[in-house]
């Protein structure tokens, strides 16, 4: 499922931005471009972090940006950007963020399935460093594919 909702066209490597708001906009724009979300979803992701703090920084160097489905999700989708340089979100232990994913789900079932595969990916050894080191979208997508396929086979 993860490979179905994260198209290589929604991956950008080496993104230079000034702050976490720009990270959120950049990742959200990839979903907007493919008409998976409405523009207000990007605003909702930013407002959610402003209101709730940097809870989206779920692990060392990784942020999973999201808001509620009713905030403007049209179709299930995910985008991924790597940040160069990494950006502070204000998280006490998991900053700075090197890899940011924007995620929009239309229902709970699809959300859980996609997050399960994403968790599998993120549990791989040195995954953030390896993802951050990929110099283009195709190589990064290929790496994600290899990791998920090896996990499926139980390697």
C-alpha positions as CSV (number, residue, x, y, z in Angstrom):
1,X,0.0,0.0,0.0
2,X,2.7,2.5,0.9
3,X,4.3,2.2,-2.5
4,X,0.9,2.8,-4.1
5,X,0.4,6.1,-2.3
6,X,3.9,7.4,-2.4
7,X,4.7,8.0,-6.1
8,X,8.2,9.0,-7.1
9,X,6.7,12.2,-8.5
10,X,5.9,13.2,-4.9
11,X,9.4,12.8,-3.6
12,X,12.0,15.6,-3.6
13,X,15.5,15.3,-2.2
14,X,17.8,18.0,-0.8
15,X,15.1,20.6,-0.1
16,X,16.4,23.9,1.3
17,X,13.9,25.7,3.5
18,X,14.1,28.1,6.5
19,X,11.7,26.6,9.0
20,X,9.2,23.9,9.8
21,X,6.3,25.9,8.2
22,X,8.1,25.8,4.9
23,X,8.8,22.1,5.3
24,X,5.0,21.6,5.7
25,X,4.1,23.7,2.8
26,X,6.7,22.1,0.5
27,X,5.6,18.5,1.4
28,X,1.9,19.5,1.2
29,X,2.3,21.2,-2.2
30,X,3.3,17.8,-3.7
31,X,-0.1,16.4,-2.6
32,X,-1.9,19.5,-3.8
33,X,-0.2,19.3,-7.2
34,X,-1.7,15.8,-7.7
35,X,-5.1,17.0,-6.4
36,X,-5.0,14.6,-3.4
37,X,-5.8,17.4,-1.0
38,X,-7.3,20.9,-1.0
39,X,-5.1,23.9,-0.1
40,X,-6.7,24.3,3.3
41,X,-5.2,20.9,4.3
42,X,-1.7,22.5,4.2
43,X,-2.9,25.3,6.5
44,X,-4.6,22.7,8.8
45,X,-1.3,20.8,9.1
46,X,0.6,24.0,10.1
47,X,-2.1,25.0,12.5
48,X,-2.1,21.5,14.1
49,X,1.6,21.8,14.9
50,X,1.1,25.4,16.2
51,X,-1.7,24.3,18.5
52,X,-0.3,20.9,19.6
53,X,3.5,21.3,19.4
54,X,5.9,19.2,17.3
55,X,4.1,15.9,17.9
56,X,4.6,15.1,14.2
57,X,8.3,14.5,14.8
58,X,7.7,10.8,15.7
59,X,11.3,9.5,15.7
60,X,14.8,10.8,15.4
61,X,15.0,12.9,12.3
62,X,11.5,12.1,10.9
63,X,8.3,14.1,10.8
64,X,5.0,12.8,9.6
65,X,2.9,15.8,8.7
66,X,-0.9,15.3,8.7
67,X,-4.2,16.8,9.7
68,X,-7.8,15.4,9.9
69,X,-9.4,14.0,6.7
70,X,-12.2,16.5,6.9
71,X,-9.6,19.3,6.7
72,X,-9.3,18.8,2.9
73,X,-8.2,15.3,2.0
74,X,-9.7,14.2,-1.4
75,X,-7.7,11.0,-1.9
76,X,-5.3,8.9,0.0
77,X,-1.7,10.1,-0.7
78,X,1.7,10.6,0.7
79,X,4.7,12.8,-0.2
80,X,8.3,12.7,1.0
81,X,11.0,15.3,1.1
82,X,14.6,15.2,2.4
83,X,15.9,18.3,4.0
84,X,19.3,19.8,3.4
85,X,20.1,21.2,5.9
86,X,17.9,19.5,8.5
87,X,15.3,21.7,10.2
88,X,14.3,22.2,13.8
89,X,10.7,21.6,14.7
90,X,11.1,22.3,18.4
91,X,11.0,18.6,19.5
92,X,13.0,18.0,22.6
93,X,14.6,14.7,21.6
94,X,14.0,14.0,17.9
95,X,15.2,17.2,16.2
96,X,16.5,18.1,13.7
97,X,14.2,16.7,11.0
98,X,16.0,15.2,7.9
99,X,13.0,13.5,6.3
100,X,9.5,14.8,6.2
101,X,6.4,13.0,4.9
102,X,3.0,14.6,4.3
103,X,0.1,12.2,4.6
104,X,-3.5,12.5,3.8
105,X,-6.0,9.7,4.5
106,X,-9.7,9.6,3.7
107,X,-10.6,7.0,6.2
108,X,-9.3,5.2,9.3
109,X,-8.8,1.8,7.6
110,X,-6.5,3.2,4.9
111,X,-4.7,5.3,7.5
112,X,-3.9,2.4,9.7
113,X,-2.7,0.2,6.8
114,X,-0.4,2.9,5.4
115,X,1.0,3.8,8.9
116,X,1.7,0.1,9.6
117,X,3.9,-0.1,6.4
118,X,5.5,3.2,7.2
119,X,6.3,1.9,10.7
120,X,7.9,-1.1,9.1
121,X,10.0,1.1,6.9
122,X,11.1,3.4,9.7
123,X,12.2,0.5,11.9
124,X,14.9,-0.4,9.4
125,X,18.5,0.2,10.5
126,X,19.8,3.7,9.9
127,X,16.8,4.4,7.7
128,X,16.8,8.2,8.1
129,X,20.5,8.5,7.2
130,X,20.0,6.2,4.3
131,X,17.0,8.0,3.0
132,X,18.7,11.4,3.5
133,X,21.7,10.2,1.5
134,X,19.8,9.4,-1.6
135,X,20.5,12.1,-4.2
136,X,17.3,11.8,-6.3
137,X,13.7,10.7,-6.0
138,X,14.1,7.6,-8.1
139,X,16.9,6.3,-5.9
140,X,15.0,7.1,-2.8
141,X,11.9,5.4,-4.1
142,X,14.0,2.3,-5.1
143,X,15.5,2.2,-1.6
144,X,12.0,2.3,0.0
145,X,10.8,-0.4,-2.3
146,X,13.8,-2.7,-1.5
147,X,13.3,-2.2,2.3
148,X,9.6,-3.0,2.2
149,X,10.1,-6.0,-0.1
150,X,12.8,-7.4,2.1
151,X,10.6,-7.0,5.2
152,X,7.7,-8.7,3.4
153,X,10.0,-11.7,2.7
154,X,11.1,-11.7,6.4
155,X,14.7,-10.8,5.6
